[in-house]
Amino acid sequence: MSEFDVLSFGETMAMLVADQKGDLASVNQFHKRIAGADSNVAIGLSRLGFNVAWLSRVGADSLGRFIVQTLENEGLDCRHVAIDPARPTGFQFKSRSDDGNDPQVEYFRRSSAASHLSLDSITPPLLGARHLHATGIVPALSVSAREMSFELMTRMRETGRSLSFDPNLRPSLWTSESMMIREINRLAALAHWVLPGLSEGRLLSGFDDPADIAAFYLDQGAEIVVIKLGADGAYYRTPQDQGVVAGVPVTHVVDTVGAGDGFAVGLISALLEGHAITAAVRRANWIGSRAVQSRGDMEGLPTRVELVAEFETANREQAHSHRGLR
């Protein structure tokens, strides 16, 4: 039996978040957090009770120590995080957002420790994980990180593990758009569950309609494609079924960063627990909606207790009311 339920990998950066509104140049006070789509999903799954291994690299500096301590406090197994004595930990500045508008973000990650992830980073214990979650961010960091992403996904698929993939496009990290599209689609073809946003799916597939985007990835070998539609919820398609699951109404959006990661947490956790696709998408929509109502990339991700108390209880009440109307 595997030691890990889930393996996730990528770059976690230190994030300095403005305490005041306004342009970053005029802000004098910041507080320190962590940021990274891949680790957001890992944290979310850990909070729901999954045993999650985290594969990464950080610098031999205070920001690296801060990141590892924060991830370990969230329950992640960080034994496979390498300390790089020659390269720094990446970091970013983020403006304060309280009104739902996208915050201003400035990255300082070029030649970071995590950009030097490579084939040597893959060790046998990691390959025993039950599930692998990957994104399109890591292969954008460097050639060696891209080689590692392909190798890790290929080996996990060959050994019968399930794989999820969120494109998480970062055009500024790629040499060209055409290269980004080609490489991301090659990775997506290795995954069982593919989770693009609608605009990402349109760019990557060349199709406009969610049904056609999903068919594009099903034809490449995916078993489930779920397309995030923002406030409208999500469209899902399998070889046997398709449909739209409505979004969860949100009265006040605080910070949109991390919504897609919350969605991935909900979908992956529910599918690993054996829930039907519609139930999995409902959970994904709910956690995504929760994420946008809190300041911070992963602060809104629920614990298992919160999931049961807030989401599953509401679902049961809704089911009872529907039965009462019949």
C-alpha positions in Angstrom: 0.0 0.0 0.0 1.3 3.4 -0.9 2.7 5.8 1.7 1.1 8.7 -0.1 -2.4 9.4 -1.3 -1.3 12.3 -3.6 2.0 13.5 -5.0 2.2 17.2 -6.1 5.2 19.1 -7.3 6.1 22.6 -8.3 7.4 25.9 -7.1 6.2 27.5 -3.9 7.2 31.2 -3.6 7.3 33.5 -0.6 4.6 36.2 -1.1 4.8 39.7 0.3 1.2 41.0 0.4 0.5 44.7 0.7 -1.2 45.8 3.9 -2.6 48.9 2.2 -4.4 49.4 -1.1 -2.7 51.2 -4.0 0.2 50.7 -6.3 2.9 48.5 -5.0 5.4 51.3 -5.3 3.6 53.4 -2.8 3.0 50.6 -0.2 5.3 50.6 2.8 4.0 47.6 4.8 3.7 44.0 3.7 3.1 40.7 5.4 4.5 37.4 4.4 2.6 34.4 3.1 3.3 31.6 0.5 2.1 31.3 -3.0 2.0 28.6 -5.7 -0.8 26.9 -7.6 0.6 23.5 -7.2 1.1 23.8 -3.4 -2.3 25.4 -3.0 -3.8 22.2 -4.3 -1.5 20.1 -2.1 -2.5 22.1 1.0 -6.2 21.9 0.1 -6.0 18.1 -0.2 -4.1 17.8 3.0 -6.7 19.8 4.9 -9.3 17.3 3.7 -7.3 14.5 5.2 -5.2 13.2 2.3 -1.6 12.2 2.9 0.2 14.5 0.4 3.9 14.4 -0.6 5.4 17.6 -1.9 8.3 17.6 -4.4 10.2 20.9 -4.9 13.4 22.9 -4.3 14.0 26.0 -2.2 17.1 28.1 -1.6 19.2 27.8 1.6 17.7 31.0 2.8 15.1 32.3 5.3 12.4 32.4 2.6 13.0 28.7 1.9 12.9 27.8 5.5 9.7 29.8 5.9 8.1 28.0 3.0 9.0 24.5 4.2 7.8 25.3 7.8 4.5 26.6 6.4 3.9 23.6 4.2 4.8 21.2 7.0 2.4 23.0 9.4 -0.2 22.3 6.7 0.5 18.6 7.0 2.5 18.1 3.8 5.3 15.6 3.7 8.3 17.8 2.7 11.1 15.1 2.9 11.5 15.4 -0.9 12.1 19.2 -0.9 15.7 19.8 -1.8 17.7 22.7 -0.4 19.7 24.4 -3.1 22.8 26.2 -1.7 23.6 28.0 -4.9 20.2 29.5 -6.0 17.6 31.6 -4.2 14.0 30.9 -3.3 11.6 32.7 -5.6 9.3 35.3 -4.2 6.6 37.8 -5.3 4.9 41.0 -4.3 1.1 41.2 -4.4 -1.2 44.2 -4.0 -4.1 44.2 -1.7 -7.5 43.3 -3.3 -10.8 43.5 -1.5 -13.2 44.2 -4.4 -12.8 41.1 -6.7 -10.4 42.9 -9.1 -7.3 41.0 -10.0 -4.4 42.1 -7.8 -1.1 43.5 -9.1 1.6 40.8 -8.8 5.3 41.1 -9.5 7.4 37.9 -9.7 11.1 37.4 -8.8 11.6 33.8 -9.7 14.1 33.8 -12.6 16.8 31.1 -11.9 15.2 30.2 -8.6 16.0 27.0 -6.9 12.7 25.4 -8.0 13.4 26.2 -11.7 16.2 23.6 -11.4 13.9 20.7 -10.7 15.1 17.9 -13.0 15.0 14.2 -13.7 17.3 13.7 -10.7 14.5 15.0 -8.4 12.4 11.9 -9.1 13.0 9.2 -6.4 11.4 5.8 -6.2 9.3 6.4 -3.0 7.4 9.2 -4.8 6.3 6.9 -7.6 4.2 4.8 -5.2 1.7 7.7 -4.7 -1.9 6.8 -5.5 -2.5 10.0 -7.5 -0.4 12.6 -9.2 -1.5 16.2 -9.6 0.4 18.3 -12.2 0.1 21.8 -13.7 1.4 23.6 -16.7 3.5 25.9 -14.5 6.4 23.6 -13.7 7.2 22.8 -17.4 7.3 26.5 -18.1 10.1 27.1 -15.5 13.0 25.5 -17.4 13.9 22.8 -19.8 15.0 20.5 -16.9 11.7 21.1 -15.1 9.8 20.3 -18.2 11.7 17.1 -18.7 10.9 16.1 -15.1 7.2 16.9 -15.6 6.9 14.6 -18.6 8.9 11.8 -17.0 7.0 11.9 -13.8 3.6 11.9 -15.5 4.6 9.2 -17.9 6.0 6.9 -15.2 3.0 7.4 -13.0 0.6 6.7 -15.8 2.5 3.6 -16.9 2.2 2.2 -13.3 -1.5 2.6 -13.3 -1.8 5.7 -11.1 -4.5 8.3 -11.7 -3.3 11.7 -12.9 -5.0 15.2 -12.9 -3.7 18.1 -14.9 -4.6 21.8 -14.7 -3.0 23.8 -17.6 -2.6 26.9 -15.4 -1.1 28.9 -18.3 1.7 31.3 -17.6 2.4 32.8 -21.1 5.2 35.1 -19.8 7.3 32.1 -18.8 7.3 30.5 -22.2 9.5 31.4 -25.2 6.4 31.5 -27.5 2.7 30.9 -27.4 3.0 28.1 -30.0 5.5 26.3 -27.8 3.3 26.7 -24.8 0.3 25.3 -26.6 2.3 22.3 -28.0 4.0 21.4 -24.7 0.9 21.8 -22.5 -1.2 19.7 -24.8 1.5 17.0 -24.7 1.3 16.9 -20.9 -2.5 17.0 -21.0 -2.5 13.9 -23.1 -0.9 12.0 -20.3 -3.6 12.9 -17.7 -6.9 11.1 -16.9 -8.6 14.3 -15.6 -8.0 17.6 -17.4 -9.2 20.8 -15.8 -8.8 23.9 -18.1 -10.5 27.2 -17.7 -12.7 28.2 -20.6 -10.3 30.8 -22.1 -7.4 28.3 -21.6 -9.3 25.6 -23.3 -10.1 27.8 -26.3 -6.5 28.8 -26.7 -5.1 25.3 -26.3 -7.7 23.4 -28.5 -8.6 26.0 -31.0 -12.3 25.4 -30.3 -14.8 27.9 -28.7 -17.5 25.6 -27.4 -16.9 23.8 -24.1 -18.2 20.5 -25.6 -15.7 20.7 -28.5 -12.9 21.6 -26.1 -13.7 18.6 -24.0 -13.9 16.3 -27.0 -10.4 17.5 -28.0 -9.0 16.2 -24.8 -11.1 13.0 -24.6 -9.8 12.1 -28.1 -6.2 12.4 -26.7 -6.9 9.9 -23.9 -8.5 11.9 -21.1 -11.3 10.1 -19.1 -12.8 13.3 -17.6 -12.6 16.9 -18.8 -14.0 19.6 -16.6 -14.0 23.2 -17.9 -14.2 26.0 -15.4 -16.8 28.6 -16.4 -16.3 31.1 -13.5 -19.5 32.3 -11.9 -21.5 30.1 -14.3 -20.0 26.9 -12.7 -18.4 24.2 -14.8 -19.0 22.0 -17.8 -18.0 18.3 -17.6 -17.7 15.6 -20.2 -16.8 11.9 -20.1 -17.1 9.3 -22.9 -20.6 8.5 -21.5 -22.0 11.8 -20.1 -21.8 15.6 -20.2 -23.5 18.5 -18.5 -23.2 21.8 -16.7 -23.2 22.1 -12.9 -24.3 25.6 -11.8 -21.9 27.8 -9.9 -22.4 28.8 -6.2 -23.6 32.4 -5.9 -21.2 34.7 -4.1 -22.4 38.0 -2.8 -18.9 39.6 -2.3 -15.8 38.5 -4.2 -12.7 39.5 -2.3 -9.7 37.9 -4.1 -10.0 35.8 -7.3 -6.5 34.3 -7.0 -6.6 30.7 -6.0 -10.2 30.0 -7.2 -9.1 27.5 -9.8 -6.8 25.7 -7.3 -9.8 25.4 -4.9 -11.8 24.0 -7.7 -9.1 21.4 -8.4 -9.1 20.5 -4.7 -12.8 19.8 -4.7 -12.8 17.8 -7.9 -9.7 15.7 -7.1 -10.7 14.9 -3.5 -14.3 13.9 -4.5 -13.1 11.7 -7.4 -10.5 10.0 -5.2 -13.3 9.3 -2.7 -15.3 7.6 -5.5 -18.0 10.2 -5.9 -19.9 10.6 -9.2 -18.7 13.3 -11.6 -21.6 15.6 -10.9 -21.1 15.4 -7.2 -17.4 16.0 -7.7 -18.0 19.1 -9.8 -20.5 20.5 -7.2 -17.8 20.1 -4.5 -15.3 21.8 -6.8 -17.6 24.7 -7.4 -18.3 25.1 -3.7 -14.6 25.2 -2.7 -13.8 27.5 -5.6 -16.5 29.9 -4.4 -15.1 29.7 -0.9 -11.6 30.6 -2.1 -12.7 33.9 -3.7 -14.4 35.1 -0.5 -11.1 35.3 1.5 -7.9 37.3 1.0 -5.0 35.1 0.1 -4.3 32.3 -2.3 -5.2 29.3 -0.1 -6.6 30.7 3.1 -10.2 29.9 2.1 -9.5 26.2 1.5 -11.7 24.2 3.9 -10.8 21.5 6.4 -12.7 18.2 6.4 -14.7 19.4 9.4 -15.7 22.6 7.5 -16.5 20.6 4.3 -18.9 18.4 6.3 -20.5 21.1 8.3 -21.0 23.7 5.5 -21.1 21.8 2.2 -22.3 18.3 2.8 -24.9 19.4 5.3 -26.3 21.9 2.8 -26.4 19.2 0.1 -28.4 16.9 2.4 -30.8 19.6 3.2 -31.2 20.5 -0.5 -31.8 16.8 -1.4 -34.5 16.5 1.4 -36.3 19.6 0.1 -36.3 18.3 -3.4 -37.8 15.0 -2.3 -40.4 16.9 -0.4 -41.5 18.7 -3.5 -42.2 15.5 -5.4 
